[in-house]
């Protein structure tokens, strides 16, 4: 089973934009409820496989998607 990373976002708008950008870039991901022990800031998060994380984060930075880098 591959290692996965949960990416937490600053707002629902950001997670929806991130999902759209990942789909356009053909980066595999899964929309999940944010685990309460991680954050209560935004109710949705994205899960990506660890090898795809740097690609996803570069995409978010270039498209202005705000995510919680302190929780990675």
C-alpha positions as CSV (number, residue, x, y, z in Angstrom):
1,X,0.0,0.0,0.0
2,X,1.5,3.4,-1.0
3,X,2.1,6.1,1.6
4,X,-0.4,8.9,1.4
5,X,-0.4,12.5,2.6
6,X,-3.4,14.5,3.7
7,X,-3.4,18.1,2.5
8,X,-5.5,20.5,4.6
9,X,-6.7,23.8,3.0
10,X,-7.5,27.2,4.4
11,X,-11.0,27.3,3.0
12,X,-13.6,25.2,1.1
13,X,-13.0,27.4,-1.9
14,X,-9.3,26.4,-1.9
15,X,-10.0,22.7,-1.7
16,X,-12.5,22.9,-4.5
17,X,-10.0,24.9,-6.7
18,X,-7.2,22.4,-5.7
19,X,-9.4,19.4,-6.7
20,X,-10.1,21.1,-10.1
21,X,-6.4,21.8,-10.7
22,X,-5.3,18.3,-9.8
23,X,-7.9,16.9,-12.2
24,X,-6.7,19.1,-15.0
25,X,-3.1,18.0,-14.3
26,X,-4.1,14.3,-14.1
27,X,-2.7,14.0,-10.6
28,X,-4.5,11.2,-8.6
29,X,-6.2,12.4,-5.5
30,X,-9.1,11.7,-3.2
31,X,-11.4,14.2,-1.5
32,X,-11.9,13.3,2.2
33,X,-13.3,14.9,5.3
34,X,-10.6,16.6,7.3
35,X,-9.8,14.4,10.3
36,X,-10.8,16.4,13.4
37,X,-7.5,15.6,15.1
38,X,-5.6,17.4,12.3
39,X,-7.7,20.6,11.9
40,X,-11.1,22.1,12.3
41,X,-10.4,25.0,9.9
42,X,-11.8,23.4,6.7
43,X,-14.0,20.4,6.6
44,X,-12.6,18.9,3.5
45,X,-9.0,17.8,2.6
46,X,-7.3,16.0,-0.2
47,X,-5.3,12.8,0.0
48,X,-2.5,12.2,-2.5
49,X,0.2,9.5,-2.7
50,X,3.5,10.8,-1.2
51,X,5.4,10.5,-4.5
52,X,2.9,13.0,-6.1
53,X,3.0,15.5,-3.2
54,X,5.7,17.8,-4.6
55,X,4.0,18.0,-8.0
56,X,0.7,18.8,-6.3
57,X,2.2,21.5,-4.1
58,X,4.0,23.1,-7.0
59,X,0.7,23.2,-8.9
60,X,-1.1,24.8,-5.9
61,X,1.6,27.5,-5.6
62,X,1.5,28.4,-9.3
63,X,-2.4,28.6,-9.2
64,X,-2.8,30.5,-5.9
65,X,-4.4,27.6,-3.9
66,X,-3.8,28.2,-0.2
67,X,-3.0,25.1,1.9
68,X,-1.7,24.5,5.4
69,X,2.0,23.7,4.8
70,X,2.4,23.6,8.6
71,X,0.3,20.4,8.7
72,X,2.2,18.5,6.0
